[in-house]
Amino acid sequence: MVASTGSTNSDLAARAGELPEGAVLVAEEQSAGRGRLDRSWVAPARSGLFFSVLLKPGPEVPQERWGWLTLLAGVATATGLSRAAGVDTALKWPNDLLVTVDGEERKAGGILSERVGDGVVVGIGLNVTLTEDELPVDTAGSLSLAKATVTDREPLLKAVLRSLEQWYEAWRAAAGDPAASGLQETYAAGCATLGRHVRAELPGGRAITGTAEAVDADGRLVIRTADDERVAVGAGDVVHLRSVR
């Protein structure tokens, strides 16, 4: 653990070649935390969990399945928090962690996975004790605001890491097969994006609007458009527009 760093992902990635699988770097504070698309992730010191884990799936898992590690980390985090803090954490495809605050869906965390050499660094950032006044934007939330029964960061970290280990070992034992490991089904069950009317904002400025129907075997979000076309989206920002359930 370090008191402060720019980014746990960057620090761990820089040492990935010399560290064993399972190495974990935890920071009390990140000054240059990153989300997807190089967005910043900032929070007051000691107000959340900011950590990265080095995973090396090895040759037994085809590299085309390594993209599931982001979704796996989401499932593991949601499962761990449910057990340790009694808070329901939904998943927004592909990498956001949502909690409910006063009946409103808010983002409380995110996941950033980056390939490094023969492995993947998975970074998790989670708002734990932030108050309304400390939130960076009004769409953000925290475990405390979601009425979590536990906000002590040490047991929460242990619970998430334990859950991550369990899911990772099951996934790797199945050669990264998301269906055989149960990952695909569990992710879909906890994914708040499925069944929603969404807009997927894709690289290059293109956008697709429709109903999010499924997460396919490659971890892509399948959207059915108004023209009844099913489009699999592998990268981009997804905006929840309204429920169609």
Backbone torsions as a table, in degrees:
resi	resn	phi	psi	omega
1	MET	NA	142.1	175.9
2	VAL	-123.2	153.2	-178.8
3	ALA	-69.8	-42.4	-177.9
4	SER	-153.3	145.8	175.7
5	THR	-155.2	168.1	177.1
6	GLY	-70.7	-55.2	-178.8
7	SER	-152.6	125.7	177.6
8	THR	-64.8	-33.4	177.8
9	ASN	-63.5	-46.6	-178.9
10	SER	-64.2	-41.9	-179.1
11	ASP	-65.1	-43.9	-178.3
12	LEU	-70.7	-38.0	178.9
13	ALA	-62.5	-35.9	-178.6
14	ALA	-66.8	-22.3	-178.1
15	ARG	-113.6	10.5	-173.8
16	ALA	-57.0	-35.1	-177.3
17	GLY	-68.7	-22.6	-176.7
18	GLU	-106.1	-4.8	-176.6
19	LEU	-105.9	150.6	178.7
20	PRO	-80.1	162.6	174.6
21	GLU	-60.3	142.9	179.7
22	GLY	93.0	-2.6	177.5
23	ALA	-61.1	137.9	-177.4
24	VAL	-126.4	134.9	174.2
25	LEU	-120.6	122.9	-179.4
26	VAL	-116.3	136.9	178.0
27	ALA	-122.9	142.1	174.3
28	GLU	-72.2	-27.4	-177.9
29	GLU	-152.4	142.6	174.1
30	GLN	-118.7	128.8	179.3
31	SER	-93.4	-15.7	-179.1
32	ALA	-139.8	41.2	178.4
33	GLY	-61.1	144.2	-175.0
34	ARG	-124.5	144.5	171.0
35	GLY	-111.1	-164.9	177.0
36	ARG	-65.0	153.1	179.1
37	LEU	58.9	29.7	177.8
38	ASP	59.6	27.5	174.6
39	ARG	-75.6	150.3	-178.0
40	SER	-82.2	154.2	175.9
41	TRP	-133.8	108.3	-176.7
42	VAL	-125.8	148.9	177.5
43	ALA	-161.8	154.8	178.3
44	PRO	-59.8	152.0	178.9
45	ALA	-57.6	139.7	176.1
46	ARG	63.0	21.5	179.7
47	SER	-102.0	-5.2	-176.8
48	GLY	-156.8	-174.7	174.2
49	LEU	-104.8	124.8	178.8
50	PHE	-131.9	105.2	-175.7
51	PHE	-152.4	159.9	178.7
52	SER	-133.3	148.7	-178.7
53	VAL	-127.9	137.2	177.8
54	LEU	-95.6	121.7	179.3
55	LEU	-120.2	139.8	179.7
56	LYS	-131.3	86.7	-175.1
57	PRO	-59.1	-26.6	177.8
58	GLY	79.7	176.5	-175.7
59	PRO	-68.4	-17.0	-179.8
60	GLU	-70.7	-15.3	176.8
61	VAL	-112.4	113.8	178.8
62	PRO	-54.0	137.5	-175.6
63	GLN	-61.9	-25.6	178.6
64	GLU	-67.3	-12.4	177.4
65	ARG	-97.0	-5.0	-178.8
66	TRP	-64.8	-22.9	178.3
67	GLY	-61.6	-19.6	178.4
68	TRP	-70.4	-12.7	-176.5
69	LEU	-63.2	-32.8	176.3
70	THR	-64.4	-45.4	179.9
71	LEU	-68.5	-36.8	177.0
72	LEU	-61.0	-43.4	179.2
73	ALA	-63.5	-34.4	176.8
74	GLY	-65.3	-46.1	177.8
75	VAL	-60.9	-45.4	-178.5
76	ALA	-62.7	-41.9	-179.8
77	THR	-66.2	-45.9	179.5
78	ALA	-61.9	-42.3	179.5
79	THR	-64.7	-45.6	-179.5
80	GLY	-63.1	-41.4	-179.3
81	LEU	-69.7	-35.0	177.8
82	SER	-62.6	-42.9	-179.4
83	ARG	-70.6	-42.7	-171.3
84	ALA	-87.6	-28.6	-173.3
85	ALA	-125.6	-0.4	177.8
86	GLY	61.7	28.9	-179.7
87	VAL	-115.9	134.1	177.9
88	ASP	-80.0	124.1	179.2
89	THR	-118.2	115.1	179.2
90	ALA	-91.1	161.6	-178.1
91	LEU	-111.6	128.9	173.2
92	LYS	-105.9	122.3	-175.7
93	TRP	-61.5	136.0	0.1
94	PRO	-99.2	-16.4	-166.0
95	ASN	-142.0	16.4	-179.2
96	ASP	-100.3	147.5	176.7
97	LEU	-111.3	122.1	-174.7
98	LEU	-111.0	143.4	171.7
99	VAL	-127.3	165.8	178.9
100	THR	-106.1	123.8	179.1
101	VAL	-122.4	114.6	-178.1
102	ASP	51.7	44.4	177.2
103	GLY	78.0	3.3	-177.0
104	GLU	-112.2	136.8	179.4
105	GLU	-78.2	124.2	-179.1
106	ARG	-135.6	152.4	178.8
107	LYS	-82.8	123.4	179.3
108	ALA	-112.5	-9.0	-178.5
109	GLY	-168.6	171.7	179.3
110	GLY	-153.7	165.5	-176.9
111	ILE	-130.1	136.7	177.2
112	LEU	-131.2	117.6	178.5
113	SER	-109.2	135.7	-179.1
114	GLU	-136.3	131.5	177.7
115	ARG	-76.0	135.3	177.6
116	VAL	-140.4	112.2	178.5
117	GLY	57.8	-121.4	-178.4
118	ASP	-95.9	20.3	-178.0
119	GLY	-147.8	-169.4	179.9
120	VAL	-136.1	132.0	173.1
121	VAL	-97.3	121.9	-179.9
122	VAL	-108.0	116.2	179.1
123	GLY	-105.1	137.4	180.0
124	ILE	-126.5	128.6	175.0
125	GLY	-121.5	131.0	-174.4
126	LEU	-141.6	125.2	175.6
127	ASN	-76.7	124.2	-177.1
128	VAL	-107.6	-60.7	-173.0
129	THR	-111.5	10.8	-178.8
130	LEU	-59.2	137.9	175.4
131	THR	-91.2	172.4	178.4
132	GLU	-56.6	-40.3	-177.2
133	ASP	-69.6	-22.1	-177.4
134	GLU	-92.7	-10.0	-177.2
135	LEU	-67.1	138.2	-178.8
136	PRO	-69.0	-32.7	177.9
137	VAL	-142.0	160.8	-175.1
138	ASP	-75.8	-6.3	176.1
139	THR	-93.0	-0.1	179.3
140	ALA	-88.1	160.9	178.3
141	GLY	-145.3	-175.9	178.2
142	SER	-150.6	164.0	177.9
143	LEU	-62.5	-38.5	-180.0
144	SER	-61.6	-44.8	179.6
145	LEU	-67.7	-24.9	178.3
146	ALA	-86.5	9.3	176.1
147	LYS	67.2	39.9	175.7
148	ALA	-63.2	143.2	-179.6
149	THR	-78.4	-18.9	178.9
150	VAL	-132.6	129.3	175.5
151	THR	-126.2	9.1	172.8
152	ASP	-70.0	121.0	-170.7
153	ARG	-69.6	-29.4	-177.8
154	GLU	-63.7	-52.0	177.5
155	PRO	-65.2	-31.1	177.5
156	LEU	-65.8	-43.6	178.5
157	LEU	-61.7	-45.5	-180.0
158	LYS	-61.9	-39.8	-179.0
159	ALA	-66.0	-41.2	179.9
160	VAL	-68.6	-42.4	179.9
161	LEU	-65.7	-38.8	178.3
162	ARG	-64.1	-43.4	179.2
163	SER	-66.1	-39.5	178.0
164	LEU	-61.8	-42.8	178.9
165	GLU	-61.8	-43.8	-178.5
166	GLN	-63.8	-46.6	-179.4
167	TRP	-68.0	-39.3	-178.9
168	TYR	-65.2	-42.8	-179.7
169	GLU	-65.7	-39.1	178.2
170	ALA	-66.0	-41.6	179.6
171	TRP	-66.2	-43.1	-179.0
172	ARG	-70.0	-36.5	177.8
173	ALA	-63.4	-26.3	178.0
174	ALA	-93.6	18.3	-179.3
175	ALA	58.0	32.3	178.1
176	GLY	77.9	9.2	-179.4
177	ASP	-73.1	113.8	-175.8
178	PRO	-67.0	-28.6	179.9
179	ALA	-78.0	-48.5	-177.8
180	ALA	-63.4	-32.1	-178.9
181	SER	-83.2	-9.4	-178.0
182	GLY	84.7	-1.3	-175.4
183	LEU	-68.0	-44.9	-176.7
184	GLN	-61.3	-44.7	-179.7
185	GLU	-65.8	-43.1	-178.4
186	THR	-67.8	-39.5	177.7
187	TYR	-61.5	-46.5	-179.4
188	ALA	-60.8	-38.8	-178.6
189	ALA	-64.7	-31.0	-177.9
190	GLY	-103.6	7.8	-175.3
191	CYS	-90.0	114.5	-179.0
192	ALA	-73.2	-12.1	-178.3
193	THR	-77.0	-34.1	-176.2
194	LEU	-66.4	137.0	-178.1
195	GLY	85.4	-2.6	-178.0
196	ARG	-98.5	153.9	170.4
197	HIS	-81.5	123.3	-172.1
198	VAL	-133.4	162.3	169.4
199	ARG	-122.0	120.9	177.5
200	ALA	-98.5	115.9	179.3
201	GLU	-94.7	110.0	-170.3
202	LEU	-95.5	159.6	174.8
203	PRO	-56.3	139.9	-179.5
204	GLY	94.4	0.4	176.3
205	GLY	90.1	-0.8	178.6
206	ARG	-79.9	150.9	179.3
207	ALA	-137.1	146.7	177.6
208	ILE	-126.5	132.2	178.9
209	THR	-119.1	138.0	179.0
210	GLY	171.7	-162.4	-179.9
211	THR	-99.6	126.7	177.0
212	ALA	-74.2	115.6	-172.4
213	GLU	-103.2	-33.7	-173.2
214	ALA	-162.9	166.8	167.8
215	VAL	-114.2	118.3	-172.7
216	ASP	-81.3	-177.6	-174.8
217	ALA	-64.7	-16.3	177.3
218	ASP	-98.0	6.4	179.4
219	GLY	81.9	9.0	-179.3
220	ARG	-85.0	150.0	177.5
221	LEU	-86.3	124.4	-179.7
222	VAL	-96.4	121.0	-177.5
223	ILE	-115.5	131.0	174.7
224	ARG	-97.4	119.8	-177.0
225	THR	-83.7	175.1	178.8
226	ALA	-64.2	-22.5	178.0
227	ASP	-86.8	10.0	179.9
228	ASP	65.5	26.9	175.6
229	GLU	-96.2	135.2	178.0
230	ARG	-98.5	119.0	-176.8
231	VAL	-116.8	128.2	178.2
232	ALA	-94.5	120.2	-177.4
233	VAL	-104.2	122.4	-178.6
234	GLY	-100.3	-18.6	-179.6
235	ALA	-153.2	147.8	178.4
236	GLY	139.0	173.3	177.2
237	ASP	-94.7	137.3	178.6
238	VAL	-115.6	129.2	178.6
239	VAL	-109.7	126.4	174.4
240	HIS	-77.6	118.7	-177.2
241	LEU	-92.6	-53.1	177.5
242	ARG	-165.8	159.6	178.8
243	SER	-80.8	142.9	176.2
244	VAL	-116.9	11.9	-178.8
245	ARG	-78.0	NA	NA
